[in-house]
Amino acid sequence: MFDQLPHQPAAEHPELLGEPVRRLIHLLPDAEVFVIDPALSDTEALCRAYGEDESTCGNCVIVRGRRGETERTAACLALATTRVDVNRLVRRRLDVRKCSFAPMDDAVAESGMEYGAITPVGLPPEWPIWIDTAVARTERVCIGAGTRSAKLIVPGRSLSALPNAEIVDQLAH
């Protein structure tokens, strides 16, 4: 996966990771990191540049809804070839009337990560992290590193070690 680029153990190279990711990378001992051109951080551009199939990548989206005065936020990780079921499954799990993707500025400010590099590693502890079953079943998946200049490669099953992480069946289609 992205074999044209040199991979390094992520825990040994915290300088390549976004600040929030650095704090929890020890929970993913098999994680590898590789450096990329920040202009290629978006999955489609990255895969096109390196001839990789988008099914090897996971996208983390931040979803937000409201019930009364209470705002609820969750992170959803799905394969890049699928779409998170925001309007049905996520809305029900958040127990809100309506939900949508969090505004970009909010997601960036609250996660402490760069847009296009938000990853489930290091998110605020009060946010649930829902991981689609298809991601959990991958041998390895490429995800953000908290900064647009690097990506992580992790075994899908290892993501369940993250705080508040839960594998969710049919999170994405």
Phi, psi and chi 1 to 4 in degrees:
 res  aa     phi    psi   chi1   chi2   chi3   chi4
   1 MET       -  120.3  177.8  179.4  -58.0      -
   2 PHE    49.4   45.7  -64.4  100.0      -      -
   3 ASP   -68.4  -15.9  -66.8  -28.9      -      -
   4 GLN   -70.8  -15.9  -59.2  169.6   39.0      -
   5 LEU  -109.2  138.1  -59.7  167.0      -      -
   6 PRO   -69.3  129.8   15.9  -20.4      -      -
   7 HIS   -99.4  146.8  -59.2 -174.9      -      -
   8 GLN  -134.5  152.6  -56.5  170.6   59.9      -
   9 PRO   -60.1  123.8  -22.1   32.8      -      -
  10 ALA   -61.5  -39.5      -      -      -      -
  11 ALA   -63.7  -24.9      -      -      -      -
  12 GLU   -88.5   -4.2  -65.4  175.3   19.0      -
  13 HIS  -134.9   61.4  -67.3  -80.5      -      -
  14 PRO   -62.9  -22.7   23.1  -32.6      -      -
  15 GLU   -64.1  -17.9   73.8  -79.9    3.7      -
  16 LEU   -90.1   -6.1  -59.7  177.1      -      -
  17 LEU  -106.8  152.3  -51.1  173.7      -      -
  18 GLY   -64.3  152.2      -      -      -      -
  19 GLU   -52.1  -49.1  177.6   57.3   36.0      -
  20 PRO   -63.4  -30.9  -17.6   28.1      -      -
  21 VAL   -69.6  -38.1  178.3      -      -      -
  22 ARG   -55.2  -39.5  -73.5 -178.5 -155.3  145.4
  23 ARG   -65.7  -28.0  -69.7 -168.9  -58.2 -100.7
  24 LEU  -118.5    3.9  -68.2 -177.5      -      -
  25 ILE   -62.2  -23.5 -162.1   63.4      -      -
  26 HIS   -62.4  -20.5   67.4  -82.3      -      -
  27 LEU   -74.2  -12.7  -63.8  174.6      -      -
  28 LEU  -121.5   72.9  -57.7  173.3      -      -
  29 PRO   -62.1  -21.3   20.0  -28.5      -      -
  30 ASP   -92.6    2.9  -65.3  -28.3      -      -
  31 ALA   -67.8  138.8      -      -      -      -
  32 GLU  -117.3  153.5  -62.3  175.2  -29.4      -
  33 VAL  -125.1  147.4   62.8      -      -      -
  34 PHE  -140.4  149.0   63.3   93.4      -      -
  35 VAL   -86.8  141.2  176.3      -      -      -
  36 ILE  -135.3  165.6   60.2  167.3      -      -
  37 ASP   -70.4  124.8  176.4  -17.8      -      -
  38 PRO   -54.7  -26.2  -23.4   31.1      -      -
  39 ALA   -67.7  -15.0      -      -      -      -
  40 LEU  -103.5   13.5  -61.9  175.9      -      -
  41 SER   -64.2  -33.2 -174.7      -      -      -
  42 ASP   -67.1  137.7  -65.3  -30.6      -      -
  43 THR   -52.8  -47.6  -58.5      -      -      -
  44 GLU   -60.0  -46.6 -175.3  178.1  -17.1      -
  45 ALA   -64.8  -42.3      -      -      -      -
  46 LEU   -61.6  -48.3 -177.3   70.0      -      -
  47 CYS   -65.7  -39.8  -70.9      -      -      -
  48 ARG   -64.3  -43.4 -171.8  177.1   25.6 -140.5
  49 ALA   -64.0  -32.5      -      -      -      -
  50 TYR  -113.4    9.3  -66.3  103.1      -      -
  51 GLY    65.8   29.9      -      -      -      -
  52 GLU   -99.8  145.3 -167.2   74.7   32.9      -
  53 ASP   -77.5  138.6 -169.0  -82.1      -      -
  54 GLU   -61.9  -19.2  -72.3 -174.2   35.3      -
  55 SER   -68.4  -10.1   65.4      -      -      -
  56 THR   -88.8   -2.6   64.2      -      -      -
  57 CYS  -115.3  148.7  -64.1      -      -      -
  58 GLY  -114.1  141.7      -      -      -      -
  59 ASN  -112.7  132.8  -73.1  -26.1      -      -
  60 CYS  -104.2  121.0 -176.0      -      -      -
  61 VAL  -115.9  144.5  -64.9      -      -      -
  62 ILE  -101.9  124.6  -51.6  -56.4      -      -
  63 VAL  -117.9  142.3 -178.7      -      -      -
  64 ARG  -136.9  142.5 -177.8  160.8  -71.3  156.9
  65 GLY  -145.8  172.2      -      -      -      -
  66 ARG  -135.3  139.6 -177.2  177.7  -66.1  -80.6
  67 ARG  -128.8  112.2  174.0  160.1  -62.5  -86.5
  68 GLY    61.9 -127.5      -      -      -      -
  69 GLU   -90.7   -3.0  -63.3  -58.2  -48.1      -
  70 THR   -95.1  123.5  -55.9      -      -      -
  71 GLU   -96.2  137.0 -169.6  168.5   71.1      -
  72 ARG  -124.5  137.0  -61.4  173.4 -177.3  170.6
  73 THR  -127.7  143.2  -57.7      -      -      -
  74 ALA  -142.2  152.9      -      -      -      -
  75 ALA  -104.8  134.9      -      -      -      -
  76 CYS  -123.6  126.2  -59.6      -      -      -
  77 LEU  -112.4  121.4 -178.2   65.2      -      -
  78 ALA  -136.8  159.3      -      -      -      -
  79 LEU   -61.9  147.0  -67.4  177.3      -      -
  80 ALA   -63.6  -18.5      -      -      -      -
  81 THR   -87.5    2.5   52.6      -      -      -
  82 THR  -123.8  172.6   63.8      -      -      -
  83 ARG  -125.1  135.7  -62.0 -172.1  126.5 -166.4
  84 VAL   -67.5  136.1  173.4      -      -      -
  85 ASP   -81.0   74.6 -175.1   -0.8      -      -
  86 VAL   -66.9  -45.7  173.3      -      -      -
  87 ASN   -76.4  -16.9  -66.9  -42.4      -      -
  88 ARG  -116.5  -75.3  -71.9 -174.9  -58.4 -111.6
  89 LEU   -61.5  -49.9 -170.9  132.8      -      -
  90 VAL   -65.3  -42.8  173.2      -      -      -
  91 ARG   -58.1  -45.2 -179.3 -177.6   55.0   77.7
  92 ARG   -64.6  -44.1  -77.9 -166.6  -55.0  -89.3
  93 ARG   -65.7  -35.1  -72.2 -177.5   66.7   89.8
  94 LEU   -76.2  -16.2  -83.0  176.1      -      -
  95 ASP    58.5   54.5 -169.1   27.4      -      -
  96 VAL  -129.8  160.3  -64.5      -      -      -
  97 ARG   -74.7  -40.7  -69.3 -178.4   50.4  149.5
  98 LYS  -140.0  147.4  -70.5  169.2   58.1  173.7
  99 CYS  -146.1  162.0   68.0      -      -      -
 100 SER  -158.5  175.1   59.5      -      -      -
 101 PHE   -64.5  138.5  -62.4  112.7      -      -
 102 ALA   -64.6  144.8      -      -      -      -
 103 PRO   -56.1  141.6  -23.6   32.9      -      -
 104 MET   -52.6  -47.3  176.7 -175.5   66.1      -
 105 ASP   -61.3  -38.9  -68.8  -17.1      -      -
 106 ASP   -66.7  -46.2  -68.4   -6.8      -      -
 107 ALA   -60.4  -42.0      -      -      -      -
 108 VAL   -67.3  -49.3  167.0      -      -      -
 109 ALA   -63.9  -43.6      -      -      -      -
 110 GLU   -78.1  -29.2  -66.3  170.4   28.1      -
 111 SER   -84.4  -25.6   70.9      -      -      -
 112 GLY    75.8   15.7      -      -      -      -
 113 MET  -117.3  163.4  -59.8  178.7 -158.5      -
 114 GLU   -80.3  147.6  -64.8  176.9    4.3      -
 115 TYR   -62.8  136.3 -177.5   72.7      -      -
 116 GLY    87.6   -0.5      -      -      -      -
 117 ALA  -134.6    8.9      -      -      -      -
 118 ILE   -65.5  134.2  -66.5  176.0      -      -
 119 THR  -135.2  158.4 -174.2      -      -      -
 120 PRO   -70.4  -13.8   20.3  -28.1      -      -
 121 VAL   -80.1  111.9 -174.2      -      -      -
 122 GLY    96.2   11.1      -      -      -      -
 123 LEU   -70.3  162.4  -70.8  172.8      -      -
 124 PRO   -52.2  137.3  -29.0   37.2      -      -
 125 PRO   -63.7  -20.2   19.0  -27.2      -      -
 126 GLU   -83.7   -8.3   63.4  -85.2    9.4      -
 127 TRP   -86.9  127.0  -68.4    1.1      -      -
 128 PRO   -68.7  148.0   18.4  -23.4      -      -
 129 ILE  -115.5  114.3  -61.0  169.0      -      -
 130 TRP  -105.8  125.0  -63.7  -28.5      -      -
 131 ILE  -115.1  122.3  -58.4  163.8      -      -
 132 ASP   -62.0  142.9 -173.0   64.2      -      -
 133 THR   -53.3  -37.8  -55.1      -      -      -
 134 ALA   -62.7  -34.6      -      -      -      -
 135 VAL   -68.6  -46.1  172.8      -      -      -
 136 ALA   -61.0  -27.5      -      -      -      -
 137 ARG   -84.9  -10.0  -72.0 -177.4 -178.9  150.7
 138 THR   -72.2  144.7   61.2      -      -      -
 139 GLU   -64.3  -45.9 -176.0  176.6  -30.1      -
 140 ARG  -146.9  143.3  -61.5 -175.6  -41.2  153.3
 141 VAL  -135.0  142.0   62.8      -      -      -
 142 CYS   -92.7  125.5  177.3      -      -      -
 143 ILE  -133.7  172.4   59.7  174.4      -      -
 144 GLY   -63.7  163.0      -      -      -      -
 145 ALA  -119.7   10.8      -      -      -      -
 146 GLY    87.8  -12.6      -      -      -      -
 147 THR  -135.3  145.7  175.1      -      -      -
 148 ARG   -71.0   -8.9  -69.4 -176.8   63.7   88.1
 149 SER   -96.6   10.0   59.6      -      -      -
 150 ALA  -154.4  161.4      -      -      -      -
 151 LYS  -134.6  153.7  -68.7  -71.5 -174.6 -179.1
 152 LEU  -105.3  148.5  -67.4  172.7      -      -
 153 ILE  -121.4  123.3  -64.6  178.4      -      -
 154 VAL  -135.7  150.7  -61.9      -      -      -
 155 PRO   -64.8  132.7  -19.0   30.7      -      -
 156 GLY   -55.0  -41.3      -      -      -      -
 157 ARG   -64.2  -26.8   70.8 -174.2  180.0  -71.1
 158 SER   -71.6  -19.3   69.5      -      -      -
 159 LEU   -64.9  -20.9  -67.5  165.3      -      -
 160 SER   -69.6  -10.2   63.7      -      -      -
 161 ALA   -77.6  -10.5      -      -      -      -
 162 LEU   -72.4  146.4  -62.5  171.9      -      -
 163 PRO   -57.9  137.8  -19.9   29.1      -      -
 164 ASN    64.5   15.1  -66.1  -33.0      -      -
 165 ALA   -84.1  141.8      -      -      -      -
 166 GLU  -145.1  135.8  180.0 -177.4   -9.7      -
 167 ILE   -80.7  128.9  -52.7  -57.3      -      -
 168 VAL  -123.0  120.3  177.1      -      -      -
 169 ASP   -68.7  133.8 -139.2   14.7      -      -
 170 GLN    58.8   33.1  -61.8 -177.2   -3.2      -
 171 LEU   -63.3  -31.5  177.3   63.4      -      -
 172 ALA  -133.6  157.5      -      -      -      -
 173 HIS  -129.5      -  -56.9  -75.6      -      -
